[in-house]
Amino acid sequence: MSLIPEANDVGPLIEVQNLWVRYQMRYLSMDAVRGVSFSLGREKLAIVGESGSGKSTVGRALLRLLSENASIAADKMRFGDIDLLNASERKMQKVRGARISMILQDPKYSLNPVITVGEQIAEAYRVHYKVGRNDARQRTLKMLEAVKIRSPERVYDLYPHQVSGGMGQRVMIAMMLIAEPDVIIADEPTSALDVTVRLQVLAILDDLVRERGIGLIFISHDLNLVRSFCDRVVIMYGGQVMETIAAKDLDNVQHPYSRGLLNSLPSLDARRDILPVLSRDPEWMKLKEAGA
């Protein structure tokens, strides 16, 4: 049982309305996210789009993990009864990891190379729960078993360079889940994995959503993956939401950008000599900026 109060089961876990993220450079400013709105229930919500569309920035903005030159503005950015936009840094430290966790893309850059993976997971647990080292170790071993790692006692004492990419990603998932969060933000969690390990990681995440009732924000480039794995899809371009649709209805998207992304995918069913190149219309940006 989680010791952490759950968000309101009646309403959405996360509500975002008119989110803007601006980066201030030396001589100019740039809006990386423009007027993004969405909600998250106890479901698997995908955010997709090209590199630079603002997907990861949205995820990091929810946890206020952006660089110092970034400013965040929104009409609403709430997690249950917590105002994420105006919460103090002390309050956000209690939210990060304990209530909202973020799984990053590549464990090589997220795990401390000089500390064993087991100690890193146990440390994440002790940060949020006042327990001894032995209790934290036992909890960590159970968490390693939960993410389908065989011989957890052996893996506990390994360093990050001694584990494979797939195992490292499962270690990251264990670290993010050990505090039993209500929401997980997964930023390209399977992009560096082979097909077999990818399916194992997705199965773990799917079980968590169904069995524990968490909310999952799944950030990805892979439209075919989110079509089969997620419940809803938010499609972003140029920092804006072009379209939101049920994943099972992804083939019925209406916006030209969404259609272009789908048409650019190779298919085993229909042979094409040349894949179409997505043509971008400047009007897409203008219409969104005008509030259309």
C-alpha positions as semicolon CSV with decimal commas, in nm:
position;residue;x (nm);y (nm);z (nm)
1;M;0,000;0,000;0,000
2;S;0,124;0,346;-0,085
3;L;0,197;0,578;0,207
4;I;0,155;0,876;-0,026
5;P;-0,184;1,046;-0,050
6;E;-0,337;0,984;-0,389
7;A;-0,466;1,250;-0,621
8;N;-0,840;1,291;-0,653
9;D;-0,981;0,974;-0,812
10;V;-1,285;1,160;-0,948
11;G;-1,112;1,424;-1,157
12;P;-0,801;1,407;-1,375
13;L;-0,461;1,352;-1,217
14;I;-0,305;1,638;-1,413
15;E;-0,471;1,938;-1,578
16;V;-0,278;2,175;-1,805
17;Q;-0,434;2,478;-1,970
18;N;-0,253;2,723;-2,199
19;L;0,101;2,625;-2,101
20;W;0,382;2,843;-2,238
21;V;0,756;2,788;-2,193
22;R;0,995;3,063;-2,302
23;Y;1,374;3,047;-2,315
24;Q;1,558;3,376;-2,276
25;M;1,888;3,385;-2,461
26;R;2,142;3,666;-2,459
27;Y;1,990;3,869;-2,741
28;L;1,655;3,702;-2,806
29;S;1,384;3,484;-2,658
30;M;1,219;3,170;-2,796
31;D;0,885;3,012;-2,714
32;A;0,945;2,635;-2,700
33;V;0,590;2,551;-2,587
34;R;0,292;2,762;-2,693
35;G;-0,055;2,734;-2,550
36;V;-0,052;2,360;-2,478
37;S;-0,357;2,215;-2,301
38;F;-0,435;1,856;-2,200
39;S;-0,550;1,645;-1,908
40;L;-0,430;1,310;-1,776
41;G;-0,644;1,049;-1,603
42;R;-0,543;0,702;-1,493
43;E;-0,445;0,614;-1,848
44;K;-0,160;0,600;-2,098
45;L;-0,138;0,936;-2,273
46;A;0,114;0,971;-2,557
47;I;0,275;1,298;-2,664
48;V;0,423;1,261;-3,013
49;G;0,586;1,481;-3,273
50;E;0,916;1,554;-3,443
51;S;1,235;1,640;-3,256
52;G;1,206;1,998;-3,135
53;S;0,826;1,996;-3,121
54;G;0,826;2,057;-2,744
55;K;0,735;1,710;-2,615
56;S;1,011;1,672;-2,357
57;T;0,984;2,036;-2,257
58;V;0,621;1,981;-2,158
59;G;0,720;1,684;-1,941
60;R;1,001;1,872;-1,769
61;A;0,782;2,180;-1,722
62;L;0,534;1,975;-1,517
63;L;0,814;1,898;-1,270
64;R;0,975;2,242;-1,310
65;L;1,303;2,083;-1,417
66;L;1,390;2,332;-1,692
67;S;1,706;2,538;-1,707
68;E;1,734;2,872;-1,528
69;N;1,678;3,071;-1,847
70;A;1,333;2,914;-1,896
71;S;1,012;3,076;-1,776
72;I;0,681;2,889;-1,739
73;A;0,335;3,043;-1,765
74;A;-0,006;2,877;-1,771
75;D;-0,370;2,942;-1,692
76;K;-0,365;2,613;-1,501
77;M;-0,103;2,348;-1,426
78;R;-0,236;2,128;-1,148
79;F;-0,167;1,784;-1,008
80;G;-0,470;1,693;-0,800
81;D;-0,497;1,973;-0,545
82;I;-0,138;2,095;-0,602
83;D;-0,073;2,404;-0,812
84;L;0,246;2,297;-0,990
85;L;0,299;2,643;-1,136
86;N;0,311;2,829;-0,805
87;A;0,416;2,561;-0,558
88;S;0,729;2,638;-0,355
89;E;1,051;2,455;-0,432
90;R;1,013;2,273;-0,100
91;K;0,672;2,150;-0,209
92;M;0,803;2,047;-0,552
93;Q;1,077;1,839;-0,388
94;K;0,801;1,638;-0,221
95;V;0,619;1,598;-0,553
96;R;0,920;1,495;-0,763
97;G;0,983;1,124;-0,737
98;A;0,726;1,060;-0,464
99;R;0,414;1,163;-0,657
100;I;0,534;1,228;-1,012
101;S;0,836;1,040;-1,148
102;M;1,019;1,087;-1,477
103;I;1,190;0,805;-1,664
104;L;1,461;0,952;-1,886
105;Q;1,568;0,830;-2,227
106;D;1,908;0,676;-2,164
107;P;2,018;0,529;-1,829
108;K;2,385;0,585;-1,919
109;Y;2,337;0,956;-1,857
110;S;2,103;0,924;-1,557
111;L;2,273;0,671;-1,329
112;N;2,571;0,762;-1,111
113;P;2,867;0,560;-1,248
114;V;3,044;0,526;-0,912
115;I;2,750;0,396;-0,705
116;T;2,594;0,052;-0,744
117;V;2,252;0,045;-0,904
118;G;2,097;-0,108;-0,592
119;E;2,227;0,168;-0,368
120;Q;2,092;0,430;-0,608
121;I;1,744;0,278;-0,600
122;A;1,757;0,239;-0,221
123;E;1,864;0,603;-0,186
124;A;1,561;0,713;-0,387
125;Y;1,342;0,521;-0,143
126;R;1,510;0,663;0,169
127;V;1,464;1,017;0,040
128;H;1,087;0,978;0,065
129;Y;1,051;0,727;0,349
130;K;1,220;0,732;0,689
131;V;1,354;0,375;0,687
132;G;1,684;0,207;0,766
133;R;1,935;0,080;0,511
134;N;1,829;-0,282;0,549
135;D;1,460;-0,203;0,497
136;A;1,551;0,006;0,193
137;R;1,759;-0,281;0,055
138;Q;1,476;-0,531;0,094
139;R;1,232;-0,293;-0,072
140;T;1,480;-0,241;-0,357
141;L;1,519;-0,615;-0,414
142;K;1,141;-0,651;-0,438
143;M;1,130;-0,363;-0,685
144;L;1,400;-0,523;-0,901
145;E;1,192;-0,840;-0,908
146;A;0,884;-0,637;-1,006
147;V;1,062;-0,503;-1,317
148;K;1,155;-0,859;-1,422
149;I;1,523;-0,855;-1,327
150;R;1,651;-1,204;-1,246
151;S;1,897;-1,251;-0,958
152;P;1,818;-0,913;-0,797
153;E;2,074;-0,973;-0,520
154;R;2,351;-0,995;-0,780
155;V;2,225;-0,697;-0,981
156;Y;2,196;-0,487;-0,665
157;D;2,575;-0,482;-0,631
158;L;2,653;-0,407;-0,997
159;Y;2,767;-0,068;-1,125
160;P;2,584;0,098;-1,417
161;H;2,857;0,004;-1,669
162;Q;2,812;-0,362;-1,574
163;V;2,447;-0,383;-1,682
164;S;2,305;-0,396;-2,034
165;G;2,098;-0,116;-2,186
166;G;1,773;-0,304;-2,128
167;M;1,860;-0,388;-1,769
168;G;1,973;-0,029;-1,709
169;Q;1,638;0,097;-1,832
170;R;1,456;-0,142;-1,599
171;V;1,678;-0,020;-1,314
172;M;1,567;0,334;-1,397
173;I;1,203;0,226;-1,395
174;A;1,253;0,057;-1,057
175;M;1,410;0,375;-0,919
176;M;1,122;0,589;-1,041
177;L;0,856;0,348;-0,912
178;I;0,993;0,258;-0,571
179;A;0,818;0,554;-0,405
180;E;0,487;0,447;-0,567
181;P;0,409;0,767;-0,761
182;D;0,065;0,851;-0,899
183;V;0,205;0,971;-1,234
184;I;0,499;0,861;-1,447
185;I;0,643;1,073;-1,729
186;A;0,834;0,840;-1,961
187;D;1,054;1,030;-2,208
188;E;1,144;0,794;-2,495
189;P;1,197;0,508;-2,248
190;T;1,241;0,240;-2,517
191;S;1,423;0,423;-2,798
192;A;1,765;0,273;-2,713
193;L;1,637;-0,083;-2,666
194;D;1,610;-0,378;-2,901
195;V;1,265;-0,509;-2,993
196;T;1,251;-0,790;-2,736
197;V;1,359;-0,576;-2,440
198;R;1,133;-0,295;-2,560
199;L;0,832;-0,523;-2,536
200;Q;0,933;-0,627;-2,185
201;V;0,964;-0,265;-2,069
202;L;0,629;-0,174;-2,225
203;A;0,465;-0,471;-2,055
204;I;0,598;-0,350;-1,719
205;L;0,456;-0,001;-1,774
206;D;0,125;-0,140;-1,895
207;D;0,090;-0,357;-1,584
208;L;0,156;-0,056;-1,362
209;V;-0,120;0,148;-1,525
210;R;-0,373;-0,136;-1,506
211;E;-0,285;-0,280;-1,166
212;R;-0,184;0,030;-0,970
213;G;-0,406;0,282;-1,148
214;I;-0,128;0,531;-1,220
215;G;-0,129;0,788;-1,499
216;L;0,140;0,757;-1,768
217;I;0,261;1,033;-2,003
218;F;0,450;0,850;-2,278
219;I;0,671;1,080;-2,488
220;S;0,770;0,920;-2,819
221;H;0,847;0,959;-3,189
222;D;0,703;0,618;-3,272
223;L;0,346;0,648;-3,399
224;N;0,307;0,274;-3,455
225;L;0,415;0,209;-3,097
226;V;0,175;0,457;-2,936
227;R;-0,107;0,337;-3,161
228;S;-0,089;-0,010;-3,003
229;F;0,025;0,085;-2,652
230;C;-0,146;0,410;-2,547
231;D;-0,505;0,519;-2,488
232;R;-0,489;0,875;-2,623
233;V;-0,241;1,068;-2,837
234;V;-0,147;1,437;-2,827
235;I;0,027;1,540;-3,152
236;M;0,262;1,840;-3,124
237;Y;0,433;2,061;-3,379
238;G;0,627;2,382;-3,321
239;G;0,549;2,381;-2,949
240;Q;0,175;2,355;-3,007
241;V;-0,090;2,085;-2,997
242;M;-0,211;2,012;-3,348
243;E;-0,457;1,739;-3,254
244;T;-0,567;1,509;-2,971
245;I;-0,725;1,174;-3,059
246;A;-0,788;0,825;-2,920
247;A;-0,494;0,601;-3,007
248;K;-0,721;0,344;-3,171
249;D;-0,845;0,618;-3,406
250;L;-0,500;0,741;-3,504
251;D;-0,559;0,656;-3,870
252;N;-0,849;0,905;-3,869
253;V;-0,650;1,216;-3,776
254;Q;-0,760;1,529;-3,961
255;H;-0,484;1,788;-3,931
256;P;-0,248;1,799;-4,233
257;Y;0,056;1,769;-4,006
258;S;-0,084;1,457;-3,839
259;R;-0,169;1,309;-4,179
260;G;0,181;1,390;-4,300
261;L;0,342;1,206;-4,008
262;L;0,134;0,896;-4,076
263;N;0,200;0,906;-4,450
264;S;0,575;0,923;-4,386
265;L;0,575;0,584;-4,213
266;P;0,697;0,281;-4,409
267;S;0,448;-0,002;-4,443
268;L;0,486;-0,376;-4,492
269;D;0,141;-0,396;-4,648
270;A;0,183;-0,143;-4,929
271;R;0,506;-0,113;-5,128
272;R;0,617;0,244;-5,202
273;D;0,929;0,333;-5,395
274;I;0,966;0,672;-5,224
275;L;0,830;0,773;-4,885
276;P;0,644;1,107;-4,891
277;V;0,825;1,406;-4,741
278;L;0,624;1,611;-4,495
279;S;0,544;1,958;-4,629
280;R;0,505;2,213;-4,351
281;D;0,262;2,500;-4,390
282;P;0,353;2,828;-4,212
283;E;-0,019;2,882;-4,161
284;W;-0,026;2,605;-3,902
285;M;0,180;2,825;-3,671
286;K;-0,012;3,143;-3,746
287;L;-0,351;2,987;-3,681
288;K;-0,241;2,851;-3,344
289;E;-0,085;3,179;-3,240
290;A;-0,410;3,351;-3,326
291;G;-0,593;3,112;-3,095
292;A;-0,757;2,908;-3,368
